[in-house]
C-alpha cells in the first residue's frame, strides 16, 4: 500500500499532524456557507434571478459528490499528504477568483471549490484511520467540530465582513481564502515522500458488490440530504412562518454552532460500544424531532427546537464520518470507502434541497414537506441498522 508505506517514512509530531488535520477541516465548509448571507447582493450585482441563485447554492453540494471519487486516485499518485496540499491550493485559487470573474467565474469557481472540498473530505478519514487508529472517535469528533465551526463562522461573519469592506460582497467572499492559505502553510510540514511507482493498485469497484459499503453510503447521503435541506431552506421556512429574516438566520447559525458539541461527544461515546446502531438511530430520531419542530411547533418554541436540531445533526454527520474509519480494516480501505460514500452520498444529498423546493412550489405549503423529510429519515434509519453493525468491508 503505497500511501501507508510513504507515511511510515515520515517523522512528524502527532500534535503537528492533529493541528494540520483540524486546520484543513476548518476549510471544508466556508466556500459553501459564505454564499447564502450575501446571495441577494450577488443577485442584484450580477442579475442573477431566483432560479440561478438556487443553482448556485446547489452546485457545490453536487460537485462534492462528483469530485469525491478522484480522491483515492490522487492519493495513490501523490500520497495523501501531497494530495491534500495540492487540493488546498486549488481551493484557495477558486475562492480568490470566483468573486472577481463575473457571473461565469462565480459558477465555475463555486463548482471547483465544491469539488476541492469533496476530495479533501474523502482523504481525511483515511488519514485519521492511519495516524490515530486508537482514537478514531475522538479525532473524527475533533475535525468534525472544526468543520462545523468553519461553517458557522462563514455563515455568521460574511455579512459583517461585507459591511466592514465598504459593502463589497466580493471581498467578503474572497476573505475565506485566508484560512485555506494558512492551512496550506501548516500542511507543508505533513508532506511524505511520494509513493514509489509500480505499487499495486486496488480497485475500489469491489465495494459496489458489498452491502455494508452501500449501507454506509446510504446513511451518509440521506443524513447529508437532511443537513443541506436545513442549510438551504430553514431561514426561508421560518421567515414564511412569521419570523423576521434576521431572527430566522440566527436560528440557523445557532443550530450549526450547537452541532460542534455533539460532533465531538457522540463519536467518542459511540466508539466505546460493541456496535453503533443504537447511537445512529438515536441521533436520527433527535434530528427528525428538530425538523418536525421547525415545520409544525409554535414559533415560541423555536429556540429549544434549534437546540434539538443542532445536536441531532451534529451527531449524525460526525457518525457518518466515523463509520468511514470504523468499517474499514486499514487506511487505504477507509479512503476507498470514503470516496464511494461521499461520492454517491453527496450527489444524493443535492437532490434533497431541490425536492423540497419543488414540493413547496407544488403544494404552496412548507408543512407538506414533512412527508419527504420523514421518508428521508426513515431511509436513513434503515441504512443505520446495517451500517452500525460491528463489521468491516473487505481489504481488497
C-alpha positions in Angstrom: 0.0 0.0 0.0 1.9 3.0 -1.3 0.3 5.7 0.8 0.8 3.7 4.0 4.4 2.9 3.1 5.2 6.5 2.4 3.6 7.6 5.6 5.7 5.2 7.6 8.8 7.0 6.4 7.5 10.4 7.7 8.6 11.6 11.2 6.1 14.3 12.1 4.9 15.2 15.5 1.4 13.8 16.3 0.4 17.2 17.6 1.5 18.8 14.4 -0.4 16.2 12.4 -3.5 16.9 14.5 -3.2 20.7 14.1 -2.9 20.2 10.3 -6.0 18.0 10.2 -8.0 20.4 12.2 -7.0 23.4 10.1 -7.8 21.6 6.9 -11.2 20.6 8.4 -11.9 24.3 9.1 -11.8 24.9 5.4 -14.3 22.2 4.4 -17.5 24.4 4.6 -16.8 28.2 4.3 -16.9 28.1 0.5 -20.4 26.7 0.8 -21.9 28.6 3.7 -20.4 32.0 2.8 -22.6 32.5 -0.3 -26.1 32.5 1.3 -25.6 35.6 3.5 -24.8 37.8 0.5 -26.9 36.0 -2.1 -29.3 39.0 -2.5 -26.3 41.3 -3.2 -24.9 38.8 -5.7 -28.2 38.6 -7.5 -28.5 42.4 -7.6 -25.0 42.9 -8.8 -24.9 40.2 -11.4 -28.5 40.0 -12.5 -28.9 36.5 -11.0 -32.6 35.5 -10.8 -34.0 33.2 -8.1 -33.6 30.1 -10.3 -29.9 31.0 -10.8 -29.5 31.6 -7.1 -30.9 28.1 -6.3 -28.5 26.6 -8.8 -25.6 28.5 -7.2 -26.4 27.1 -3.8 -27.0 23.5 -5.0 -23.9 23.4 -7.4 -21.2 23.0 -4.7 -23.0 20.2 -3.0 -23.4 18.3 -6.3 -19.7 18.9 -7.0 -18.8 17.5 -3.6 -20.1 14.2 -4.8 -18.9 14.3 -8.3 -15.3 15.0 -7.4 -15.1 12.6 -4.4 -14.1 9.5 -6.5 -11.0 11.4 -7.7 -9.5 11.4 -4.1 -8.2 7.8 -4.0 -6.6 8.2 -7.4 -4.8 11.4 -6.3 -3.8 9.7 -3.0 -2.2 6.8 -4.9 -0.4 9.1 -7.3 0.8 11.8 -5.0 0.4 10.3 -1.5 -2.5 11.6 0.7 -0.5 14.5 2.2 0.6 15.9 -1.1 -2.9 15.4 -2.5 -4.4 17.4 0.4 -1.8 20.2 -0.2 -2.5 20.3 -3.9 -6.2 20.5 -3.4 -5.9 23.2 -0.8 -4.1 25.2 -3.4 -6.9 24.7 -5.9 -9.4 25.7 -3.2 -7.6 28.9 -2.4 -7.4 29.9 -6.1 -11.1 29.2 -6.6 -12.0 31.3 -3.6 -9.8 34.1 -4.7 -11.1 34.1 -8.3 -14.8 33.4 -8.1 -16.0 36.8 -6.8 -14.0 38.8 -9.4 -14.5 37.0 -12.6 -18.1 37.8 -13.4 -21.2 35.5 -13.5 -19.5 32.6 -15.3 -16.5 32.8 -13.0 -18.7 32.8 -9.9 -20.3 29.5 -11.0 -17.1 27.9 -12.2 -15.2 29.0 -9.0 -18.0 27.7 -6.8 -18.1 24.3 -8.6 -14.3 24.0 -8.4 -14.4 24.9 -4.7 -17.0 22.3 -4.0 -15.0 19.7 -5.9 -11.9 20.5 -3.9 -13.8 20.2 -0.6 -15.2 16.9 -1.7 -11.7 15.5 -2.4 -10.3 16.6 0.9 -13.4 15.3 2.8 -12.6 11.9 1.3 -9.0 11.9 2.3 -9.3 12.9 5.9 -11.0 9.8 7.3 -8.2 7.7 5.8 -5.6 9.9 7.5 -7.4 9.6 10.8 -7.5 5.8 10.4 -3.8 5.7 9.6 -2.4 8.2 12.1 -4.8 7.8 15.1 -6.1 4.2 14.9 -6.7 4.0 18.6 -8.6 7.3 18.8 -10.8 7.3 15.8 -13.9 8.6 17.6 -12.1 11.4 19.4 -10.2 12.6 16.3 -13.2 12.3 14.0 -15.2 14.3 16.5 -12.5 17.0 16.7 -12.2 17.5 13.0 -16.0 17.4 12.5 -16.2 20.0 15.3 -13.8 22.3 13.4 -15.7 21.6 10.1 -18.9 22.8 11.8 -17.2 25.7 13.3 -15.9 26.8 9.9 -19.5 26.5 8.5 -20.9 28.6 11.3 -18.1 31.3 11.1 -18.7 31.7 7.4 -22.5 31.9 7.8 -22.3 34.4 10.5 -19.3 36.6 9.5 -19.7 37.0 5.8 -22.3 39.7 6.0 -20.4 41.7 8.7 -17.3 41.4 6.5 -19.2 42.8 3.6 -20.2 45.8 5.7 -16.7 46.2 7.0 -15.2 46.2 3.5 -17.4 49.0 2.2 -20.5 46.9 1.2 -18.3 44.9 -1.1 -19.6 41.3 -1.3 -16.7 40.3 -3.5 -14.1 41.0 -0.9 -16.2 39.3 1.8 -16.4 36.1 -0.2 -12.7 36.2 -1.1 -11.8 36.6 2.6 -12.3 32.9 3.1 -9.2 32.0 1.1 -7.2 33.2 4.1 -7.8 30.1 6.3 -7.1 27.9 3.2 -3.7 29.6 2.8 -2.9 29.2 6.5 -3.9 25.5 6.3 -1.6 25.0 3.3 1.4 26.6 5.1 1.0 24.3 8.1 0.3 21.3 5.9 3.7 21.6 4.2 5.1 20.0 7.3 3.0 16.9 6.7 4.5 16.0 3.4 5.6 12.4 3.0 7.8 11.0 0.2 5.9 10.3 -3.0 4.7 6.7 -3.2 7.0 4.5 -5.2 6.0 3.9 -8.8 4.7 0.4 -9.6 2.9 -0.1 -6.3 -0.1 -2.3 -6.8 -3.4 -0.6 -7.4 -6.5 -1.7 -5.7 -9.8 -1.4 -7.4 -12.5 0.4 -5.4 -15.1 -1.0 -7.7 -15.2 -4.1 -5.5 -17.0 -2.0 -2.9 -20.0 -1.8 -5.3 -20.6 -5.5 -4.5 -20.5 -5.1 -0.8 -23.9 -4.4 1.0 -22.1 -2.9 4.0 -20.4 -0.2 1.8 -23.8 0.6 0.3 -25.4 0.9 3.8 -22.6 3.3 4.9 -23.1 5.2 1.6 -26.9 5.4 2.1 -26.5 6.7 5.7 -24.0 9.3 4.5 -26.2 10.5 1.7 -29.6 10.6 3.5 -28.3 12.3 6.6 -26.5 14.8 4.4 -29.7 15.4 2.5 -31.4 16.5 5.7 -28.5 18.7 6.6 -28.4 20.6 3.2 -32.2 21.0 3.3 -31.7 22.8 6.6 -28.7 24.9 5.3 -30.7 25.9 2.2 -34.2 26.3 3.4 -34.5 26.7 7.2 -34.3 30.6 7.3 -36.9 30.8 4.5 -39.2 28.3 6.2 -39.1 30.2 9.5 -39.5 33.6 7.8 -42.6 32.4 5.9 -43.9 31.2 9.3 -43.7 34.7 10.7 -40.1 35.2 12.0 -38.1 38.2 10.9 -35.4 37.3 8.4 -32.6 38.3 10.8 -34.0 36.1 13.6 -34.6 33.2 11.1 -31.0 33.4 10.0 -29.8 33.5 13.7 -31.8 30.3 14.4 -29.7 28.5 11.6 -26.4 29.9 13.0 -27.2 28.8 16.5 -28.2 25.4 15.2 -25.0 25.0 13.3 -22.9 26.1 16.3 -24.6 23.5 18.6 -23.5 20.8 16.2 -20.0 21.4 17.4 -20.8 19.9 20.8 -22.5 16.7 19.6 -19.9 16.3 16.8 -17.2 15.9 19.4 -19.1 13.9 22.0 -21.2 11.4 20.0 -18.3 9.6 18.1 -16.2 9.5 21.3 -19.1 7.6 23.0 -20.1 5.5 20.0 -16.6 4.0 19.5 -16.7 2.6 23.0 -19.8 0.5 22.2 -19.9 -3.0 20.7 -21.7 -1.6 17.7 -23.1 1.8 16.7 -26.7 1.0 15.7 -28.3 2.4 18.8 -26.4 5.7 18.6 -27.2 6.1 14.9 -30.9 5.6 15.4 -30.9 7.9 18.4 -29.2 10.9 16.6 -31.5 10.4 13.6 -34.6 10.5 15.9 -33.3 13.7 17.6 -32.8 15.2 14.1 -36.3 14.3 12.9 -37.8 15.7 16.1 -36.0 19.0 15.5 -37.1 19.1 11.8 -40.7 18.5 12.9 -40.5 21.3 15.4 -39.3 23.7 12.7 -42.3 22.9 10.5 -45.1 22.4 13.0 -44.2 23.6 16.5 -45.3 27.1 17.7 -42.7 29.7 17.0 -42.4 30.4 20.7 -40.6 27.0 20.9 -38.2 27.6 18.1 -35.1 28.1 20.2 -35.4 24.8 22.1 -36.2 23.2 18.7 -33.0 24.8 17.3 -31.0 23.2 20.1 -32.6 19.7 19.4 -32.0 20.0 15.7 -28.4 21.2 16.0 -27.4 18.4 18.5 -29.1 15.8 16.3 -27.5 16.9 13.1 -24.0 17.3 14.6 -24.2 13.7 15.9 -25.5 12.4 12.5 -22.7 14.0 10.4 -19.9 13.1 12.8 -21.1 9.5 13.0 -21.3 9.3 9.2 -17.6 10.2 9.1 -16.7 7.9 11.9 -18.3 5.0 10.1 -15.9 5.5 7.2 -13.0 4.6 9.5 -14.7 2.1 11.7 -16.0 0.0 8.8 -12.6 -0.2 7.1 -9.8 -2.6 8.1 -7.0 -0.2 7.1 -6.3 3.4 5.9 -6.4 2.6 2.2 -9.7 0.9 2.6 -11.0 3.8 4.6 -10.1 6.2 1.8 -11.8 3.9 -0.8 -15.0 3.6 1.3 -14.9 7.4 1.9 -14.7 8.0 -1.8 -17.7 5.8 -2.5 -19.8 7.1 0.4 -19.2 10.7 -0.2 -19.2 10.5 -4.0 -22.6 8.8 -4.2 -23.8 10.3 -0.9 -23.3 14.0 -1.8 -24.9 13.6 -5.2 -27.9 12.0 -3.4 -27.8 14.9 -0.8 -28.0 17.5 -3.5 -31.4 16.2 -4.6 -33.0 16.9 -1.1 -33.0 20.7 -1.3 -34.2 20.6 -4.9 -37.1 18.3 -4.0 -38.1 20.5 -1.0 -38.3 23.5 -3.4 -40.4 21.6 -5.9 -42.8 20.3 -3.2 -43.2 23.8 -1.8 -43.9 25.3 -5.2 -46.4 22.5 -6.0 -48.3 22.5 -2.7 -47.8 26.1 -1.6 -47.0 25.0 1.9 -43.9 24.1 3.9 -46.0 21.7 6.0 -46.3 19.4 3.0 -42.6 18.9 3.0 -42.8 17.0 6.2 -43.7 13.8 4.4 -40.4 13.9 2.4 -38.4 14.7 5.5 -39.9 11.7 7.3 -39.3 9.4 4.3 -35.6 10.5 4.1 -35.3 10.0 7.9 -36.9 6.5 7.7 -34.5 5.5 4.9 -31.5 6.8 7.0 -32.7 4.7 10.0 -32.9 1.5 7.8 -29.4 2.2 6.5 -28.1 2.8 10.0 -29.3 -0.6 11.2 -27.0 -2.1 8.6 -24.1 0.3 8.7 -24.0 0.3 12.5 -23.1 -3.4 12.9 -19.6 -4.2 14.0 -18.2 -5.4 10.7 -15.6 -4.5 8.1 -15.6 -4.2 4.4 -13.1 -6.4 2.7 -9.5 -5.3 2.5 -9.4 -6.0 -1.3 
